[in-house]
Amino acid sequence: MSSSGHGLARSVLLALVSATSIASAAEVTAPQMIDAFEGTFGAHAGQRRNHIKGTCAAGEFVGTTEAAALSRSVLFSGKPIPVVARFSLGGGNPEVPDAAPAPRGMALEFRLPGGALHHITMINAPIFAARTPASFRDALIAARPDPKTGQPDPEKLKAYLATHPDAMALRELSSGHNPTANYYQTPYFGIHTFKFIDSKNAEHLVKWRFVPRDGVKELTAEEMKAAPHDFLEKNLIERTGKAPAVWDMIVYVGEPGDPQDDPTLAWPETRKHFKAGTLTITQATPQQKGKACEPINFDPLVMTDGVAPTNDPVLLFRSPAYAVSFGKRLSGQ
């Protein structure tokens, strides 16, 4: 074969590889993901499709000089930054009991100087349930209630786990824990790997978590049975009415070889870490009455200069999926 023939063959091969990669990344579209949520939890007009049950809150964040050394973001200027927060329960059922084994979520919108915004969205687990958007969509479908029983089909769940090994890490981790007693007595994790970019344009791989100064308290089995249907919002409002609830932002710095595009994998706890800032929540209100957080689309890819995403497919997928859900909310669907 001539050199030009070899070049054409190579070009065709690269095109096929590229097309295969694109097809793999697009195994599920954002509308299909939202359809999966609605198929499992129902469509509730004007409300979020995931983390539907939540509470608004507000406070401020103050970054540290140690974080400023790795990121040029104004987040770490050391000056107080106003924050609008939303605490929530995972899933699309607005009537889910607060003691249910659903992840607690904390979403933050930082109101930066000049009208700029930065978002951080987290759950109270260090890893995610799926390595790819398609795998997560499959999990939603497997958990769809059977019309006859109103409960997921155990055989479909078993089949999902047998064919999706990426789901096992979080399942095993969760099996040793009960839901936490309050929104303010649990840590929240960014789950994805991000990049801090410093003043010299050097990139640093990081993960973060927000650790509560109130400590961590899980419900006992007896408390789960005796708990009222709704208590998380009431307790948070009462807690912030007495004194602020405070979390320290702890940033872990990655090392060569650490996974950066698979949210089902955690880094070793031995990684260098430091306090990057302090979040102080001073008030909480019901989300339907406290309008501050309700209209916000907490898109995790809304970032200030100095913080950037990695190529984690789940992280990159969240933005278009959130946009579809947000559009439905705005139109009253």
PEDAJO-V746495 format. One record per helix or strand of 3 or more residues. SS is the DSSP state (2 for helix, 1 for strand). FROM is the first residue (numbers start at 1). TO is the last residue. If there is no record, write none. Layout:
SS,FROM,TO
SS,FROM,TO
//
This chain:
2,3,25
2,30,41
1,53,63
2,65,68
2,74,76
1,81,89
1,104,111
2,113,115
1,117,123
2,133,142
2,154,163
2,165,174
1,194,197
1,203,212
2,221,226
2,232,242
1,245,253
1,273,286
2,291,294
1,307,309
2,313,330
//
